[in-house]
Amino acid sequence: MKLLVINGPNINFLGIREKDVYGTQDYDYLLHMIAKKGEEEGCAVEVFQSNHEGAIIDRIQDAYFDGTEGIVINPGAYTHYSYAIRDALASIRVPKVEIHISDITKREEFRKVSVTAPSCDAQIYGHGLDGYLEAIDFCLKK
């Protein structure tokens, strides 16, 4: 199986930004964790990160053509207002999971609303970096 993990704005600053919210593990740790999971499950996992909305949309659209069979996405702040990312996700008919490291239901009011989640099959939040592994498992079982 070929999976795509997409990380939006500021996810590359793990271990630097708001450690009390996102933890102390850095982005390289997350990449290693995801790569190890892919090896254990015998699937190809590509990780893409961008701080730019259009680049994320382009990568989602490319997934339509490149044989991607599941998408895990942490849209970052775009979760709350990017109808363009929402529409791109809705265009792809593969299992899709929205992931958030923190528990967005216990944070600021604006973080409690996701415009992208309705275009996904599941939403995982508040499980730290392990949420990525849970999202990969979800895609593998679909």
DSSP file (Angstrom, degrees, kcal/mol; ACC not computed):
  #  RESIDUE AA STRUCTURE BP1 BP2  ACC     N-H-->O    O-->H-N    N-H-->O    O-->H-N    TCO  KAPPA ALPHA  PHI   PSI    X-CA   Y-CA   Z-CA
    1    1 A M              0   0    0      0, 0.0    43,-2.1     0, 0.0     2,-0.6   0.000 360.0 360.0 360.0 145.0    0.0    0.0    0.0
    2    2 A K  E     -a   44   0A   0     65,-0.3    67,-3.7    41,-0.2    68,-0.7  -0.939 360.0-175.8-111.8 116.6    1.1    3.5   -0.8
    3    3 A L  E     -ab  45  70A   0     41,-3.3    43,-2.6    -2,-0.6     2,-0.4  -0.828  14.0-152.8-114.1 151.5    0.3    6.1    1.9
    4    4 A L  E     -ab  46  71A   0     66,-2.4    68,-2.9    -2,-0.3     2,-0.5  -0.989   3.5-163.8-123.0 125.9    0.9    9.9    1.9
    5    5 A V  E     -ab  47  72A   0     41,-3.2    43,-3.1    -2,-0.4     2,-0.5  -0.955  10.9-165.9-108.4 122.1    1.3   11.9    5.1
    6    6 A I  E     -ab  48  73A   0     66,-3.2    68,-2.9    -2,-0.5     2,-0.5  -0.930   4.1-168.7-112.2 128.0    0.8   15.6    4.7
    7    7 A N  E     -ab  49  74A   0     41,-3.0    43,-2.1    -2,-0.5     3,-0.1  -0.968   9.6-157.4-117.0 129.4    1.9   18.1    7.3
    8    8 A G    >   -     0   0    0     66,-3.0     3,-1.5    -2,-0.5     4,-0.4   0.120  45.9 -19.3 -88.5-156.6    0.8   21.7    7.1
    9    9 A P  T 3  S-     0   0    0      0, 0.0    68,-0.3     0, 0.0    -1,-0.2  -0.131 123.1  -1.2 -58.1 137.4    2.2   24.9    8.6
   10   10 A N  T >  S+     0   0    0      1,-0.1     3,-1.7    -3,-0.1     7,-0.2   0.330  91.5 112.9  71.8  -3.9    4.6   24.9   11.5
   11   11 A I  G X  S+     0   0    0     -3,-1.5     3,-1.5     1,-0.3    -1,-0.1   0.851  72.1  63.7 -65.7 -30.0    4.6   21.1   11.9
   12   12 A N  G 3  S+     0   0    0     -4,-0.4    15,-0.3     1,-0.3    -1,-0.3   0.580  92.6  66.5 -66.2  -8.5    8.2   21.2   10.8
   13   13 A F  G X>  +     0   0    0     -3,-1.7     4,-2.3    13,-0.1     3,-2.2   0.128  69.2 142.3 -99.7  18.8    8.8   23.2   14.0
   14   14 A L  T <4  +     0   0    0     -3,-1.5    13,-0.8     1,-0.3    14,-0.2  -0.330  70.0  26.0 -56.4 141.7    8.0   20.3   16.4
   15   15 A G  T 34 S+     0   0    0      8,-0.6    -1,-0.3     2,-0.4    11,-0.2   0.307 122.6  59.1  83.8  -9.6   10.3   20.4   19.4
   16   16 A I  T <4 S+     0   0    0     -3,-2.2     3,-0.3     1,-0.2     2,-0.3   0.732  94.3  60.6-112.5 -48.0   10.7   24.2   18.9
   17   17 A R  S  < S-     0   0    0     -4,-2.3    -2,-0.4     1,-0.2     5,-0.3  -0.637 117.6 -21.5 -91.9 141.4    7.2   25.6   19.2
   18   18 A E    >>  -     0   0    0     -2,-0.3     4,-2.9     1,-0.2     3,-1.9   0.780  64.2-175.4  32.3  64.2    4.9   25.4   22.2
   19   19 A K  H 3> S+     0   0    0     -3,-0.3     4,-1.7     1,-0.3    -1,-0.2   0.788  79.4  62.1 -59.7 -28.7    6.6   22.4   23.7
   20   20 A D  H 34 S+     0   0    0      2,-0.2    -1,-0.3     1,-0.2    -2,-0.1   0.738 116.0  31.8 -69.7 -20.8    3.9   22.3   26.4
   21   21 A V  H <4 S+     0   0    0     -3,-1.9    -2,-0.2     2,-0.2    -1,-0.2   0.826 133.4  26.1 -99.0 -44.9    1.3   21.7   23.7
   22   22 A Y  H  < S-     0   0    0     -4,-2.9    -3,-0.2    -5,-0.3     3,-0.2   0.443 104.4-121.7-106.7  -2.4    3.2   19.7   21.0
   23   23 A G     <  -     0   0    0     -4,-1.7    -8,-0.6    -5,-0.4    -1,-0.3  -0.212  26.2 -80.7  89.0 179.3    5.9   18.0   23.1
   24   24 A T  S    S+     0   0    0    -10,-0.1     2,-0.2    -4,-0.1    -1,-0.2   0.536  88.3 108.0-102.6 -10.2    9.7   18.0   22.9
   25   25 A Q        -     0   0    0     -3,-0.2    -9,-0.1    -6,-0.1     2,-0.1  -0.485  65.0-133.1 -70.0 139.2   10.2   15.5   20.1
   26   26 A D     >  -     0   0    0     -2,-0.2     4,-1.6   -11,-0.2     3,-0.4  -0.294  24.1 -96.9 -90.7 177.1   11.4   17.2   16.9
   27   27 A Y  H  > S+     0   0    0    -13,-0.8     4,-2.6   -15,-0.3     5,-0.2   0.860 122.3  57.6 -63.4 -37.0   10.2   16.8   13.3
   28   28 A D  H  > S+     0   0    0      1,-0.2     4,-2.5     2,-0.2    -1,-0.2   0.878 103.5  54.3 -61.0 -36.4   13.0   14.4   12.5
   29   29 A Y  H  > S+     0   0    0     -3,-0.4     4,-2.6     2,-0.2    -1,-0.2   0.934 108.8  48.3 -60.7 -45.9   11.7   12.2   15.3
   30   30 A L  H  X S+     0   0    0     -4,-1.6     4,-2.5     1,-0.2    -2,-0.2   0.924 110.8  50.7 -60.6 -44.9    8.3   12.2   13.7
   31   31 A L  H  X S+     0   0    0     -4,-2.6     4,-2.5     1,-0.2    -1,-0.2   0.911 111.8  47.5 -59.9 -42.8    9.7   11.4   10.3
   32   32 A H  H  X S+     0   0    0     -4,-2.5     4,-2.6     2,-0.2    -1,-0.2   0.915 110.8  51.9 -64.0 -43.0   11.7    8.4   11.7
   33   33 A M  H  X S+     0   0    0     -4,-2.6     4,-2.0     1,-0.2    -2,-0.2   0.907 112.3  45.4 -60.2 -44.2    8.6    7.2   13.6
   34   34 A I  H  X S+     0   0    0     -4,-2.5     4,-2.4     2,-0.2    -1,-0.2   0.910 112.5  50.6 -67.3 -43.1    6.5    7.2   10.4
   35   35 A A  H  X S+     0   0    0     -4,-2.5     4,-2.2    -5,-0.2    -2,-0.2   0.908 110.1  50.4 -61.9 -42.0    9.2    5.6    8.3
   36   36 A K  H  X S+     0   0    0     -4,-2.6     4,-2.6     2,-0.2    -1,-0.2   0.908 109.4  51.2 -62.3 -42.6    9.6    2.8   10.9
   37   37 A K  H  X S+     0   0    0     -4,-2.0     4,-2.2     1,-0.2    -2,-0.2   0.918 109.1  51.2 -61.0 -44.1    5.9    2.2   10.9
   38   38 A G  H  X>S+     0   0    0     -4,-2.4     5,-2.5     1,-0.2     4,-0.9   0.911 111.1  47.7 -59.7 -43.0    5.9    2.0    7.1
   39   39 A E  H ><5S+     0   0    0     -4,-2.2     3,-0.6     1,-0.2    -2,-0.2   0.927 111.5  50.2 -63.1 -45.2    8.7   -0.6    7.2
   40   40 A E  H 3<5S+     0   0    0     -4,-2.6    -1,-0.2     1,-0.2    -2,-0.2   0.861 116.5  41.3 -61.7 -36.1    6.9   -2.6    9.9
   41   41 A E  H 3<5S-     0   0    0     -4,-2.2    -1,-0.2    -5,-0.2    -2,-0.2   0.528 109.1-122.1 -91.2  -6.9    3.7   -2.7    7.9
   42   42 A G  T <<5 +     0   0    0     -4,-0.9     2,-0.3    -3,-0.6    -3,-0.2   0.847  69.5 124.2  69.8  34.3    5.4   -3.3    4.6
   43   43 A C      < -     0   0    0     -5,-2.5     2,-0.5    -6,-0.2    -1,-0.3  -0.914  65.1-114.2-126.3 155.0    4.0   -0.2    3.0
   44   44 A A  E     -a    2   0A   0    -43,-2.1   -41,-3.3    -2,-0.3     2,-0.5  -0.751  32.8-171.6 -86.1 125.9    5.5    2.9    1.3
   45   45 A V  E     -a    3   0A   0     -2,-0.5     2,-0.4   -43,-0.2   -41,-0.2  -0.968   5.3-167.8-124.3 118.0    4.9    6.0    3.2
   46   46 A E  E     -a    4   0A   0    -43,-2.6   -41,-3.2    -2,-0.5     2,-0.5  -0.860   8.2-154.1-100.3 137.2    5.8    9.4    1.8
   47   47 A V  E     -a    5   0A   0     -2,-0.4     2,-0.4   -43,-0.2   -41,-0.2  -0.953  12.3-176.8-113.3 130.8    5.8   12.4    4.0
   48   48 A F  E     -a    6   0A   0    -43,-3.1   -41,-3.0    -2,-0.5     2,-0.4  -0.988   0.1-176.1-125.8 132.9    5.2   15.9    2.6
   49   49 A Q  E     +a    7   0A   0     -2,-0.4     2,-0.3   -43,-0.2   -41,-0.2  -0.996   9.1 161.1-131.1 136.8    5.3   19.1    4.6
   50   50 A S        -     0   0    0    -43,-2.1   -39,-0.2    -2,-0.4    -2,-0.0  -0.990  36.1-154.0-150.9 147.0    4.6   22.7    3.5
   51   51 A N  S    S+     0   0    0     -2,-0.3     2,-0.5   -42,-0.1   -43,-0.1   0.308  79.7  88.2 -92.7   5.5    3.8   26.0    5.1
   52   52 A H     >  -     0   0    0      1,-0.1     4,-1.7   -44,-0.0     3,-0.2  -0.923  67.9-149.3-116.4 125.0    2.0   27.0    1.9
   53   53 A E  H  > S+     0   0    0     -2,-0.5     4,-2.3     1,-0.2     5,-0.2   0.895  97.6  52.1 -56.7 -46.4   -1.7   26.2    1.2
   54   54 A G  H  > S+     0   0    0      1,-0.2     4,-2.7     2,-0.2    -1,-0.2   0.864 106.7  53.1 -62.8 -37.1   -1.3   25.9   -2.6
   55   55 A A  H  > S+     0   0    0     -3,-0.2     4,-2.1     2,-0.2    -1,-0.2   0.882 109.0  50.1 -65.6 -37.6    1.6   23.4   -2.3
   56   56 A I  H  X S+     0   0    0     -4,-1.7     4,-2.2     2,-0.2    -2,-0.2   0.919 111.6  48.0 -66.1 -43.2   -0.6   21.2    0.0
   57   57 A I  H  X S+     0   0    0     -4,-2.3     4,-2.6     1,-0.2    -2,-0.2   0.923 110.5  51.9 -62.5 -44.5   -3.4   21.4   -2.5
   58   58 A D  H  X S+     0   0    0     -4,-2.7     4,-2.4     1,-0.2    -1,-0.2   0.902 110.1  49.0 -58.4 -41.3   -1.1   20.5   -5.4
   59   59 A R  H  X S+     0   0    0     -4,-2.1     4,-1.6     2,-0.2    -1,-0.2   0.889 110.1  50.5 -69.1 -38.3    0.2   17.5   -3.4
   60   60 A I  H  X S+     0   0    0     -4,-2.2     4,-0.7     2,-0.2    -2,-0.2   0.934 112.1  47.7 -62.2 -45.0   -3.3   16.3   -2.7
   61   61 A Q  H >X S+     0   0    0     -4,-2.6     3,-1.0     1,-0.2     4,-0.6   0.894 108.0  54.8 -63.9 -39.7   -4.2   16.6   -6.4
   62   62 A D  H >X S+     0   0    0     -4,-2.4     4,-1.5     1,-0.2     3,-1.2   0.842  97.8  65.5 -60.7 -32.1   -1.0   14.8   -7.4
   63   63 A A  H 3<>S+     0   0    0     -4,-1.6     5,-0.9     1,-0.3     4,-0.4   0.795  90.7  64.6 -61.2 -28.0   -2.1   11.9   -5.1
   64   64 A Y  H <<5S+     0   0    0     -3,-1.0    -1,-0.3    -4,-0.7    -2,-0.2   0.849 113.6  31.5 -61.1 -33.9   -5.0   11.3   -7.4
   65   65 A F  H <<5S+     0   0    0     -3,-1.2    -2,-0.2    -4,-0.6    -1,-0.2   0.650 108.6  65.3-100.0 -18.3   -2.6   10.4  -10.2
   66   66 A D  T  <5S-     0   0    0     -4,-1.5    -1,-0.1     1,-0.0    -2,-0.1   0.315 108.8-100.7 -99.4  10.6    0.3    8.8   -8.4
   67   67 A G  T   5 +     0   0    0     -4,-0.4   -65,-0.3     1,-0.2    -3,-0.1   0.599  58.8 166.1  87.1  10.3   -1.3    5.7   -6.9
   68   68 A T      < -     0   0    0     -5,-0.9    -1,-0.2    -6,-0.2   -65,-0.2  -0.399  15.8-173.0 -60.2 133.1   -1.7    7.0   -3.4
   69   69 A E        +     0   0    0    -67,-3.7     2,-0.3     1,-0.3   -66,-0.2   0.422  64.6  14.9-112.1  -1.7   -4.0    4.6   -1.5
   70   70 A G  E     -b    3   0A   0    -68,-0.7   -66,-2.4    24,-0.2     2,-0.4  -0.923  61.7-149.6-169.3 146.1   -4.5    6.6    1.7
   71   71 A I  E     -bc   4  96A   0     24,-2.8    26,-2.5    -2,-0.3     2,-0.5  -0.984   5.4-170.8-127.8 130.8   -3.8   10.0    3.1
   72   72 A V  E     -bc   5  97A   0    -68,-2.9   -66,-3.2    -2,-0.4     2,-0.4  -0.985  21.1-174.7-112.1 126.6   -3.0   11.2    6.6
   73   73 A I  E     -bc   6  98A   0     24,-3.0    26,-2.7    -2,-0.5   -66,-0.2  -0.982  28.8-175.4-133.5 131.0   -3.2   14.9    7.0
   74   74 A N  E     -b    7   0A   0    -68,-2.9   -66,-3.0    -2,-0.4   -63,-0.1  -0.896  13.5-175.7-112.5  94.9   -2.4   17.4    9.7
   75   75 A P    >   -     0   0    0      0, 0.0     3,-1.7     0, 0.0     4,-0.1   0.516  18.4-158.0 -73.1  -2.4   -3.5   20.6    8.1
   76   76 A G  G >  S-     0   0    0      1,-0.3     3,-2.0   -68,-0.2     4,-0.2  -0.331  70.1 -10.0  58.5-141.0   -2.2   22.7   11.0
   77   77 A A  G >  S+     0   0    0    -68,-0.3     3,-1.5     1,-0.3     4,-0.3   0.733 127.5  74.2 -63.0 -22.2   -3.9   26.1   11.1
   78   78 A Y  G X> S+     0   0    0     -3,-1.7     4,-2.6     1,-0.3     3,-1.1   0.730  77.8  80.0 -63.9 -18.8   -5.5   25.5    7.7
   79   79 A T  G <4 S+     0   0    0     -3,-2.0    36,-2.8     1,-0.2    37,-0.9   0.853  92.9  47.9 -49.0 -38.4   -7.8   23.0    9.5
   80   80 A H  G <4 S+     0   0    0     -3,-1.5    -1,-0.2    -4,-0.2    -2,-0.2   0.554 130.7   6.6 -91.0 -10.2   -9.9   25.9   10.6
   81   81 A Y  T <4 S+     0   0    0     -3,-1.1     2,-1.4    -4,-0.3     3,-0.2   0.470  85.9 111.3-152.5  -0.2  -10.4   27.9    7.4
   82   82 A S     X  +     0   0    0     -4,-2.6     4,-1.9     1,-0.2     5,-0.1  -0.630  23.1 165.0 -91.3  90.7   -9.1   26.3    4.3
   83   83 A Y  H  > S+     0   0    0     -2,-1.4     4,-2.4     1,-0.2    -1,-0.2   0.748  77.7  63.2 -68.9 -23.0  -12.0   25.4    2.2
   84   84 A A  H  > S+     0   0    0      2,-0.2     4,-2.0    -3,-0.2    -1,-0.2   0.918 105.4  42.8 -68.2 -43.0   -9.6   24.9   -0.7
   85   85 A I  H  > S+     0   0    0      2,-0.2     4,-2.6     1,-0.2     5,-0.2   0.899 113.0  54.7 -67.1 -40.1   -7.8   22.1    1.1
   86   86 A R  H  X S+     0   0    0     -4,-1.9     4,-2.1     1,-0.2    -2,-0.2   0.922 109.4  46.8 -56.5 -46.3  -11.2   20.7    2.1
   87   87 A D  H  X S+     0   0    0     -4,-2.4     4,-0.9     2,-0.2    -1,-0.2   0.885 110.6  51.9 -66.4 -39.0  -12.3   20.7   -1.5
   88   88 A A  H >< S+     0   0    0     -4,-2.0     3,-0.7     1,-0.2     4,-0.5   0.929 110.4  48.7 -63.0 -44.1   -9.1   19.0   -2.6
   89   89 A L  H >< S+     0   0    0     -4,-2.6     3,-1.3     1,-0.2    -2,-0.2   0.890 106.8  56.4 -61.3 -39.4   -9.5   16.3    0.0
   90   90 A A  H 3< S+     0   0    0     -4,-2.1    -1,-0.2     1,-0.3    -2,-0.2   0.731 100.3  60.8 -65.4 -21.1  -13.1   15.7   -1.1
   91   91 A S  T << S+     0   0    0     -4,-0.9     2,-0.5    -3,-0.7    -1,-0.3   0.646  91.0  78.1 -80.1 -15.5  -11.9   15.1   -4.7
   92   92 A I    <   -     0   0    0     -3,-1.3     2,-0.9    -4,-0.5   -31,-0.0  -0.851  65.7-155.8-104.3 124.7   -9.8   12.1   -3.7
   93   93 A R        +     0   0    0     -2,-0.5    -3,-0.1   -29,-0.1    -1,-0.1  -0.482  57.9 100.0-100.3  62.1  -11.5    8.8   -3.1
   94   94 A V  S    S-     0   0    0     -2,-0.9   -24,-0.2   -23,-0.0    -2,-0.1  -0.899  88.1 -74.1-131.0 163.6   -9.1    7.0   -0.8
   95   95 A P        -     0   0    0      0, 0.0   -24,-2.8     0, 0.0     2,-0.4  -0.389  55.2-171.5 -58.8 134.7   -9.1    6.6    3.0
   96   96 A K  E     -c   71   0A   0    -26,-0.2    25,-2.7    -2,-0.1    26,-1.1  -0.997  10.8-170.8-134.5 135.1   -8.3    9.9    4.6
   97   97 A V  E     -cd  72 122A   0    -26,-2.5   -24,-3.0    -2,-0.4     2,-0.5  -0.992  14.4-146.2-128.4 128.4   -7.6   10.7    8.2
   98   98 A E  E     -cd  73 123A   0     24,-2.5    26,-2.9    -2,-0.4     2,-0.4  -0.808  23.7-165.4 -89.5 131.7   -7.2   14.2    9.7
   99   99 A I  E     - d   0 124A   0    -26,-2.7     2,-0.4    -2,-0.5    26,-0.2  -0.933  15.3-178.3-122.8 141.3   -4.7   14.2   12.6
  100  100 A H  E     - d   0 125A   0     24,-2.2    26,-1.0    -2,-0.4    27,-0.7  -0.994  20.1-150.3-136.6 133.4   -3.9   16.7   15.3
  101  101 A I  S    S+     0   0    0     -2,-0.4    27,-1.9    24,-0.2    -1,-0.1   0.912  83.4  50.3 -67.7 -44.4   -1.2   16.2   17.9
  102  102 A S  S    S-     0   0    0     24,-0.1    24,-1.3    25,-0.1     2,-1.2  -0.414 100.6 -96.7 -90.6 168.7   -3.0   18.2   20.6
  103  103 A D    >   -     0   0    0     23,-0.2     3,-2.0    22,-0.2    -2,-0.1  -0.737  37.1-170.2 -86.2  96.8   -6.6   17.9   21.8
  104  104 A I  G >  S+     0   0    0     -2,-1.2     3,-0.9     1,-0.3    -1,-0.2   0.674  79.6  66.5 -65.7 -16.6   -8.2   20.6   19.7
  105  105 A T  G 3  S+     0   0    0      1,-0.2    -1,-0.3    -3,-0.1     7,-0.1   0.612 102.5  47.2 -79.5 -10.3  -11.4   20.3   21.6
  106  106 A K  G <  S+     0   0    0     -3,-2.0    -1,-0.2     5,-0.1    -2,-0.2   0.092 104.2  72.3-115.9  21.4   -9.7   21.6   24.8
  107  107 A R  S <  S-     0   0    0     -3,-0.9     5,-0.1     1,-0.3    -3,-0.1  -0.302  97.1 -29.3-117.3-158.3   -8.0   24.6   23.2
  108  108 A E    >>  -     0   0    0     -2,-0.1     3,-1.1     1,-0.1     4,-0.6  -0.147  64.0-110.7 -56.8 152.5   -9.0   28.0   21.9
  109  109 A E  G >4 S+     0   0    0      1,-0.3     3,-1.5     2,-0.2     4,-0.3   0.875 115.6  57.2 -54.6 -43.1  -12.5   28.2   20.4
  110  110 A F  G >4 S+     0   0    0      1,-0.3     3,-0.9     2,-0.2    -1,-0.3   0.788 101.0  58.5 -64.2 -25.2  -11.3   28.7   16.8
  111  111 A R  G <4 S+     0   0    0     -3,-1.1    -1,-0.3     1,-0.2    -2,-0.2   0.649  91.3  70.1 -77.5 -14.4   -9.4   25.4   17.0
  112  112 A K  G << S+     0   0    0     -3,-1.5     2,-0.5    -4,-0.6    -1,-0.2   0.629  87.4  76.4 -78.0 -13.0  -12.5   23.4   17.8
  113  113 A V    <   -     0   0    0     -3,-0.9     2,-0.5    -4,-0.3    -1,-0.0  -0.878  59.5-174.0-104.9 125.3  -13.9   23.9   14.3
  114  114 A S        -     0   0    0     -2,-0.5   -34,-0.2     1,-0.1   -35,-0.1  -0.971  14.1-179.5-117.9 119.9  -12.5   21.9   11.4
  115  115 A V  S    S+     0   0    0    -36,-2.8   -35,-0.1    -2,-0.5    -1,-0.1   0.634  87.1  52.3 -86.0 -15.1  -13.6   22.6    7.9
  116  116 A T  S >  S+     0   0    0    -37,-0.9     3,-1.8     1,-0.1     4,-0.2   0.764  89.3  75.8 -91.5 -27.2  -11.4   19.8    6.5
  117  117 A A  G >  S+     0   0    0      1,-0.3     3,-2.4   -38,-0.2    -1,-0.1   0.845  84.9  63.5 -56.7 -38.3  -12.6   16.9    8.8
  118  118 A P  G 3  S+     0   0    0      0, 0.0    -1,-0.3     0, 0.0    -2,-0.1   0.728 100.1  55.3 -61.6 -17.4  -15.9   16.4    6.9
  119  119 A S  G <  S+     0   0    0     -3,-1.8     2,-0.3    -4,-0.1    -2,-0.2   0.392 102.0  74.6 -91.4   3.3  -13.8   15.5    3.8
  120  120 A C  S <  S-     0   0    0     -3,-2.4   -23,-0.2    -4,-0.2     3,-0.1  -0.730  78.6-131.8-112.9 163.1  -12.0   12.8    5.8
  121  121 A D  S    S+     0   0    0    -25,-2.7     2,-0.3    -2,-0.3   -24,-0.2   0.694  88.6   5.7 -85.0 -21.2  -13.1    9.4    7.0
  122  122 A A  E     -d   97   0A   0    -26,-1.1   -24,-2.5    -5,-0.1     2,-0.4  -0.982  59.1-145.4-156.5 161.6  -11.8    9.9   10.5
  123  123 A Q  E     -d   98   0A   0     -2,-0.3     2,-0.5   -26,-0.2   -24,-0.2  -0.996  13.1-171.3-134.6 128.9  -10.3   12.5   12.8
  124  124 A I  E     +d   99   0A   0    -26,-2.9   -24,-2.2    -2,-0.4     2,-0.3  -0.983  15.9 160.7-121.5 128.9   -7.7   11.7   15.5
  125  125 A Y  E     +d  100   0A   0     -2,-0.5   -22,-0.2   -26,-0.2   -24,-0.2  -0.995  49.7  29.0-147.3 152.2   -6.6   14.3   18.0
  126  126 A G  S    S+     0   0    0    -24,-1.3   -23,-0.2   -26,-1.0   -25,-0.2   0.572  82.3 104.8  81.6   9.9   -5.0   14.6   21.4
  127  127 A H  S >  S-     0   0    0    -27,-0.7     3,-0.8     1,-0.4     4,-0.3   0.180  76.0-134.7-106.4  16.2   -2.9   11.4   21.1
  128  128 A G  T >   -     0   0    0    -27,-1.9     3,-1.5     1,-0.2    -1,-0.4  -0.252  64.9 -27.8  64.2-154.8    0.4   13.2   20.5
  129  129 A L  T >> S+     0   0    0      1,-0.3     3,-1.7     2,-0.2     4,-0.7   0.766 130.9  74.1 -66.4 -24.2    2.6   11.9   17.8
  130  130 A D  H <> S+     0   0    0     -3,-0.8     4,-2.1     1,-0.3     3,-0.3   0.750  79.1  75.7 -60.7 -21.8    1.1    8.4   18.2
  131  131 A G  H <> S+     0   0    0     -3,-1.5     4,-2.3    -4,-0.3    -1,-0.3   0.837  88.5  58.2 -58.1 -32.4   -2.0    9.7   16.5
  132  132 A Y  H <> S+     0   0    0     -3,-1.7     4,-2.2    -4,-0.3    -1,-0.2   0.915 105.8  48.3 -63.0 -42.1    0.0    9.5   13.2
  133  133 A L  H  X S+     0   0    0     -4,-0.7     4,-2.4    -3,-0.3    -2,-0.2   0.891 111.0  50.6 -65.6 -39.6    0.5    5.8   13.8
  134  134 A E  H  X S+     0   0    0     -4,-2.1     4,-2.2     2,-0.2    -1,-0.2   0.889 109.7  51.0 -63.1 -39.5   -3.2    5.3   14.6
  135  135 A A  H  X S+     0   0    0     -4,-2.3     4,-2.2     2,-0.2    -2,-0.2   0.894 109.0  50.4 -66.9 -39.6   -4.1    7.2   11.4
  136  136 A I  H  X S+     0   0    0     -4,-2.2     4,-2.4     2,-0.2    -2,-0.2   0.924 109.7  51.3 -63.4 -43.9   -1.8    4.9    9.3
  137  137 A D  H  X S+     0   0    0     -4,-2.4     4,-1.7     1,-0.2    -2,-0.2   0.907 107.6  53.4 -58.4 -41.6   -3.4    1.9   10.9
  138  138 A F  H  X S+     0   0    0     -4,-2.2     4,-0.9     1,-0.2     3,-0.3   0.937 110.1  46.6 -58.3 -48.0   -6.8    3.3   10.0
  139  139 A C  H >< S+     0   0    0     -4,-2.2     3,-0.6     1,-0.2    -1,-0.2   0.891 110.1  53.5 -62.7 -39.6   -5.8    3.7    6.3
  140  140 A L  H 3< S+     0   0    0     -4,-2.4    -1,-0.2     1,-0.2    -2,-0.2   0.809 108.8  49.8 -66.8 -29.2   -4.3    0.2    6.2
  141  141 A K  H 3<        0   0    0     -4,-1.7    -1,-0.2    -3,-0.3    -2,-0.2   0.641 360.0 360.0 -84.9 -14.7   -7.5   -1.4    7.5
  142  142 A K    <<        0   0    0     -4,-0.9    -1,-0.2    -3,-0.6    -2,-0.1   0.471 360.0 360.0 -76.8 360.0   -9.8    0.4    5.0
